[in-house]
């Protein structure tokens, strides 16, 4: 039942493709019949074999003269240079990041979730400040640099994190941290009946056992403490494992199994290699909130590392950091990649343009202007700067070369008398090809992306590639010919001119002329001495060599020149 609608759709799309193909062939000066005849005979059709086409004639007879007008050239330079300057300003204000809403279709149910989370959310994702190896937690002095209990340092690690929570609008820290060290020292204190052991066996008596039980007794006495809270080193590590196994209950809420079971990493000798202190970020709604939270967390970690006097390093971790860490270095990475692409274009253009430094500079400069203008359009069109747009910008560098290199080469090998005439000739020869063969082919493939339901395709592919194609065509067909008319390189011979058979024959013919001149002069000097030479030596007439003893008539000479 679906065969007929499918066939109709397929045929309509095929017809549209053939119409576009026919129109592009017409613009390039090649008819459809010529193309298919050449395809069947394996011979490439030439634009010079038939009519040039309306597009070629329009550019040659009207557009090229209009563009090379002195007033028009000045206006074009002012507009494009001003647009480039405005784009430089706009690119410095690009939004860096990628909102969660953009990754989903507009009609997705997750759009409502993201909106409600931004409107009503009060707490963000958890963040963990990890302390690496280097701290002896059984040492009271080291404990004072970590804990926040009475008697601990005022600038301790947990005290600083608690202070950051008071300026949450800047630090993005919502609450004081959960400190396993504070809870453990409180849990092990003899004044709180949480740490208990069985009197007879010495095994751990967890908080689920009734406090009235006579089988359990306190783990520590006042004689086992070095300070008000700190146990002796041997006792510290021994009962720490009990703390991590004890579940909170109504009898003792300080049990550490629920909150800190995985917060510590031990060596084989039961010493601690690393641990973390957890808290929460404030509500993070958009990508800039996540990026700022990551930056603030790293700043806090650097300050905490300095507080520990370099004995241990502190670094932050949160599940969302893996998605937003790229935005801390993406500007530098993008600049480096675009710079490498521009350098490659400069080197390749310099080599393929016959070691022409000015051609390489002009092509590279136009490509750079196109990329910068695309970033300016990104600012106006609300396209954020992220990994997807950076990939598109790198691709824009390669696409932009097509709009510039052909016209520059045609200008360089043109034999017109001045720059304006050479720019007009280059625009005439390459303008129709750039417009129909490069611009319109890409434009047809891009337009369909405008109807995509995916916001990623609509924003980062339709909008960006449309900007790349339109700006590339504008620079290649408007700005570049004008720039060449002002600063174009000197003319250079093309490979086709140097390798033409007529030119090669002309070189050998000139040497024959020199030899025949010497022979003819010898014949005139001594005709009786060399009768055979006088019969077989070629004669020179008006700069042409003829394999006859007698010069040709004026009529035959003109016919010979016409045939050549």
NORTADA-V518527 format. One line per field, one symbol per residue. phi: phi as a letter, one per 30 degrees, with the letter a starting at -180 (. if undefined). A space follows every 10 residues. Layout:
phi: ???
This chain:
phi: .cdddddddd dddddddddd ddddddddjb dddddddddd cibddcdddb ddjddddddd cbdddddddd dddddddddd dddddddddd ddcddckbdd dddcddcddd dddddddddc dcbcddbccc cddkccddde dddddcdbde jdddcddddd ddddddbddc dicdbdddcd dddddddddd dcdcdbbddd ciddcdddde dddddcbddb cdddcdbdbd ddeddedddd ddddcdddbd dadcecddcb dcdbbcddci dccaabbcab dddcccdddd dddddddddd ddddddddhi daccbcbbdd dddcddddbd dddddddddd dddddddddd ddcihcdddd dddddddddd dddddddedd chcdcbdddd dddddddddd dddcdddddd ddcdcddbdd dddddddddc dddddddcdd ddddddeddd cddddddddd cddddddddd ddddddccdd eddddcbddd dbddddddcd eddddddddd dddddddddd dddddbdddb dddddcddcc bhiccbdbdc dddddddddd dddd
